[in-house]
Amino acid sequence: MGEKPRFDAMQAVKVVDRLATDPAESEAVLKDWKGFLETNFSLTEDQQAWLAAVDPAQDAHVRQILSETINSAGRLRLVVAMIADHAKPGGLYHELRQEAVEERPAGLRNNLVIARCDANCQNWKWF
């Protein structure tokens, strides 16, 4: 077996996209998404600490978002947005968001920020 891929925000999007077509794997992820990440990805110490810090409310929230996205028949998706960090010169961070594919009548998207990491996908934070 080869080396596990490094986990980053784009990997999260790829996993959820793949789960929409693989019911068995999606059931496993919804049952234990943290275990899925630990089993399938090479996690940094920061990412391991981030997972260990998940409280029951955050765990339920992530499960809900994953379930909604997987079962939305393409109406919802996870996206990664790269945002300028104006507090640091040249700073960037990634946001992992759930986004509605169709625009709402007012022309605004229904975005929900799930987690954020710096440009190298270290220093993860929950939202």
Phi and psi in degrees as GROMACS dihedral restraints (atoms count N, CA, C in turn):
[ dihedral_restraints ]
;  ai    aj    ak    al  type     phi  dphi    fc
    3     4     5     6     1   -75.5    20    10
    4     5     6     7     1   176.7    20    10
    6     7     8     9     1   -67.9    20    10
    7     8     9    10     1   142.6    20    10
    9    10    11    12     1   -69.0    20    10
   10    11    12    13     1   143.7    20    10
   12    13    14    15     1   -69.7    20    10
   13    14    15    16     1   152.7    20    10
   15    16    17    18     1   -71.5    20    10
   16    17    18    19     1   138.5    20    10
   18    19    20    21     1   -86.5    20    10
   19    20    21    22     1   130.5    20    10
   21    22    23    24     1  -145.7    20    10
   22    23    24    25     1   179.5    20    10
   24    25    26    27     1   -61.1    20    10
   25    26    27    28     1   -37.2    20    10
   27    28    29    30     1   -66.3    20    10
   28    29    30    31     1   -35.8    20    10
   30    31    32    33     1   -61.6    20    10
   31    32    33    34     1   -38.5    20    10
   33    34    35    36     1   -60.4    20    10
   34    35    36    37     1   -43.8    20    10
   36    37    38    39     1   -63.1    20    10
   37    38    39    40     1   -45.0    20    10
   39    40    41    42     1   -61.8    20    10
   40    41    42    43     1   -42.1    20    10
   42    43    44    45     1   -61.5    20    10
   43    44    45    46     1   -48.0    20    10
   45    46    47    48     1   -65.7    20    10
   46    47    48    49     1   -39.1    20    10
   48    49    50    51     1   -60.1    20    10
   49    50    51    52     1   -43.0    20    10
   51    52    53    54     1   -66.5    20    10
   52    53    54    55     1   -35.5    20    10
   54    55    56    57     1   -65.4    20    10
   55    56    57    58     1   -27.5    20    10
   57    58    59    60     1   -61.6    20    10
   58    59    60    61     1   -20.3    20    10
   60    61    62    63     1  -112.6    20    10
   61    62    63    64     1     3.2    20    10
   63    64    65    66     1  -131.1    20    10
   64    65    66    67     1    86.8    20    10
   66    67    68    69     1   -57.9    20    10
   67    68    69    70     1   -37.1    20    10
   69    70    71    72     1   -65.7    20    10
   70    71    72    73     1   -45.3    20    10
   72    73    74    75     1   -69.0    20    10
   73    74    75    76     1   -37.1    20    10
   75    76    77    78     1   -64.5    20    10
   76    77    78    79     1   -36.5    20    10
   78    79    80    81     1   -63.3    20    10
   79    80    81    82     1   -41.4    20    10
   81    82    83    84     1   -63.9    20    10
   82    83    84    85     1   -42.1    20    10
   84    85    86    87     1   -67.0    20    10
   85    86    87    88     1   -43.0    20    10
   87    88    89    90     1   -66.0    20    10
   88    89    90    91     1   -29.0    20    10
   90    91    92    93     1   -73.4    20    10
   91    92    93    94     1   -41.9    20    10
   93    94    95    96     1  -151.6    20    10
   94    95    96    97     1    76.7    20    10
   96    97    98    99     1   -66.2    20    10
   97    98    99   100     1   -34.3    20    10
   99   100   101   102     1   -67.1    20    10
  100   101   102   103     1   -43.8    20    10
  102   103   104   105     1   -62.2    20    10
  103   104   105   106     1   -37.2    20    10
  105   106   107   108     1   -60.4    20    10
  106   107   108   109     1   -45.2    20    10
  108   109   110   111     1   -63.8    20    10
  109   110   111   112     1   -44.0    20    10
  111   112   113   114     1   -64.5    20    10
  112   113   114   115     1   -35.5    20    10
  114   115   116   117     1   -76.5    20    10
  115   116   117   118     1   -36.1    20    10
  117   118   119   120     1  -103.1    20    10
  118   119   120   121     1    -8.2    20    10
  120   121   122   123     1  -133.3    20    10
  121   122   123   124     1   151.6    20    10
  123   124   125   126     1   -83.2    20    10
  124   125   126   127     1   113.4    20    10
  126   127   128   129     1  -103.4    20    10
  127   128   129   130     1   139.7    20    10
  129   130   131   132     1   -75.2    20    10
  130   131   132   133     1   168.9    20    10
  132   133   134   135     1   -60.0    20    10
  133   134   135   136     1   -39.6    20    10
  135   136   137   138     1   -62.2    20    10
  136   137   138   139     1   -43.0    20    10
  138   139   140   141     1   -67.8    20    10
  139   140   141   142     1   -37.6    20    10
  141   142   143   144     1   -63.9    20    10
  142   143   144   145     1   -42.2    20    10
  144   145   146   147     1   -64.2    20    10
  145   146   147   148     1   -37.9    20    10
  147   148   149   150     1   -61.4    20    10
  148   149   150   151     1   -45.4    20    10
  150   151   152   153     1   -65.9    20    10
  151   152   153   154     1   -40.0    20    10
  153   154   155   156     1   -65.9    20    10
  154   155   156   157     1   -25.2    20    10
  156   157   158   159     1   -82.7    20    10
  157   158   159   160     1    -2.1    20    10
  159   160   161   162     1   -67.3    20    10
  160   161   162   163     1   120.7    20    10
  162   163   164   165     1   -91.7    20    10
  163   164   165   166     1   169.0    20    10
  165   166   167   168     1   -57.4    20    10
  166   167   168   169     1   -35.7    20    10
  168   169   170   171     1   -67.8    20    10
  169   170   171   172     1   -42.2    20    10
  171   172   173   174     1   -65.2    20    10
  172   173   174   175     1   -40.8    20    10
  174   175   176   177     1   -59.2    20    10
  175   176   177   178     1   -47.1    20    10
  177   178   179   180     1   -62.9    20    10
  178   179   180   181     1   -39.1    20    10
  180   181   182   183     1   -63.7    20    10
  181   182   183   184     1   -46.2    20    10
  183   184   185   186     1   -63.6    20    10
  184   185   186   187     1   -43.2    20    10
  186   187   188   189     1   -59.2    20    10
  187   188   189   190     1   -42.3    20    10
  189   190   191   192     1   -62.8    20    10
  190   191   192   193     1   -46.4    20    10
  192   193   194   195     1   -62.5    20    10
  193   194   195   196     1   -44.7    20    10
  195   196   197   198     1   -61.9    20    10
  196   197   198   199     1   -46.2    20    10
  198   199   200   201     1   -61.2    20    10
  199   200   201   202     1   -47.4    20    10
  201   202   203   204     1   -58.9    20    10
  202   203   204   205     1   -45.4    20    10
  204   205   206   207     1   -66.6    20    10
  205   206   207   208     1   -46.9    20    10
  207   208   209   210     1   -62.9    20    10
  208   209   210   211     1   -40.4    20    10
  210   211   212   213     1   -92.7    20    10
  211   212   213   214     1     8.0    20    10
  213   214   215   216     1   -82.7    20    10
  214   215   216   217     1    -1.5    20    10
  216   217   218   219     1    54.9    20    10
  217   218   219   220     1    38.7    20    10
  219   220   221   222     1    87.5    20    10
  220   221   222   223     1    -1.1    20    10
  222   223   224   225     1   -76.8    20    10
  223   224   225   226     1   -24.5    20    10
  225   226   227   228     1  -121.9    20    10
  226   227   228   229     1   152.6    20    10
  228   229   230   231     1  -148.4    20    10
  229   230   231   232     1   160.0    20    10
  231   232   233   234     1   -95.2    20    10
  232   233   234   235     1   137.1    20    10
  234   235   236   237     1  -132.3    20    10
  235   236   237   238     1   157.9    20    10
  237   238   239   240     1  -113.2    20    10
  238   239   240   241     1   123.2    20    10
  240   241   242   243     1  -108.6    20    10
  241   242   243   244     1   132.6    20    10
  243   244   245   246     1   -95.8    20    10
  244   245   246   247     1   122.4    20    10
  246   247   248   249     1  -117.3    20    10
  247   248   249   250     1   139.8    20    10
  249   250   251   252     1   -73.3    20    10
  250   251   252   253     1   133.2    20    10
  252   253   254   255     1   -97.9    20    10
  253   254   255   256     1    99.8    20    10
  255   256   257   258     1   -72.9    20    10
  256   257   258   259     1    -8.6    20    10
  258   259   260   261     1   -79.6    20    10
  259   260   261   262     1   -16.6    20    10
  261   262   263   264     1  -127.3    20    10
  262   263   264   265     1   131.7    20    10
  264   265   266   267     1   -59.0    20    10
  265   266   267   268     1   124.5    20    10
  267   268   269   270     1    70.3    20    10
  268   269   270   271     1    11.3    20    10
  270   271   272   273     1   -76.9    20    10
  271   272   273   274     1   143.4    20    10
  273   274   275   276     1  -136.5    20    10
  274   275   276   277     1   155.6    20    10
  276   277   278   279     1  -145.3    20    10
  277   278   279   280     1   161.4    20    10
  279   280   281   282     1  -104.7    20    10
  280   281   282   283     1   142.6    20    10
  282   283   284   285     1  -117.4    20    10
  283   284   285   286     1   131.7    20    10
  285   286   287   288     1   -94.6    20    10
  286   287   288   289     1   118.8    20    10
  288   289   290   291     1  -126.4    20    10
  289   290   291   292     1   151.0    20    10
  291   292   293   294     1   -96.4    20    10
  292   293   294   295     1   134.2    20    10
  294   295   296   297     1  -134.7    20    10
  295   296   297   298     1   139.9    20    10
  297   298   299   300     1   -77.4    20    10
  298   299   300   301     1   133.0    20    10
  300   301   302   303     1   -71.3    20    10
  301   302   303   304     1   -41.5    20    10
  303   304   305   306     1   -88.1    20    10
  304   305   306   307     1   142.5    20    10
  306   307   308   309     1   -76.8    20    10
  307   308   309   310     1   146.2    20    10
  309   310   311   312     1   -74.1    20    10
  310   311   312   313     1   162.0    20    10
  312   313   314   315     1   -52.7    20    10
  313   314   315   316     1   -34.1    20    10
  315   316   317   318     1   -76.3    20    10
  316   317   318   319     1    -1.9    20    10
  318   319   320   321     1    85.8    20    10
  319   320   321   322     1     6.2    20    10
  321   322   323   324     1  -102.6    20    10
  322   323   324   325     1   143.2    20    10
  324   325   326   327     1   -84.6    20    10
  325   326   327   328     1   149.1    20    10
  327   328   329   330     1   -91.5    20    10
  328   329   330   331     1    91.6    20    10
  330   331   332   333     1  -102.9    20    10
  331   332   333   334     1   145.1    20    10
  333   334   335   336     1  -135.9    20    10
  334   335   336   337     1   115.6    20    10
  336   337   338   339     1   -78.7    20    10
  337   338   339   340     1   130.0    20    10
  339   340   341   342     1   -99.7    20    10
  340   341   342   343     1   -52.7    20    10
  342   343   344   345     1  -151.1    20    10
  343   344   345   346     1   164.0    20    10
  345   346   347   348     1  -139.8    20    10
  346   347   348   349     1   142.5    20    10
  348   349   350   351     1  -137.8    20    10
  349   350   351   352     1   163.2    20    10
  351   352   353   354     1   -73.0    20    10
  352   353   354   355     1  -178.5    20    10
  354   355   356   357     1   -60.1    20    10
  355   356   357   358     1   -25.2    20    10
  357   358   359   360     1   -97.2    20    10
  358   359   360   361     1    11.4    20    10
  360   361   362   363     1    57.1    20    10
  361   362   363   364     1    42.4    20    10
  363   364   365   366     1  -113.1    20    10
  364   365   366   367     1   176.1    20    10
  366   367   368   369     1    52.5    20    10
  367   368   369   370     1    57.3    20    10
  369   370   371   372     1   -73.1    20    10
  370   371   372   373     1   146.4    20    10
  372   373   374   375     1  -136.9    20    10
  373   374   375   376     1   147.3    20    10
  375   376   377   378     1   -92.2    20    10
  376   377   378   379     1   149.0    20    10
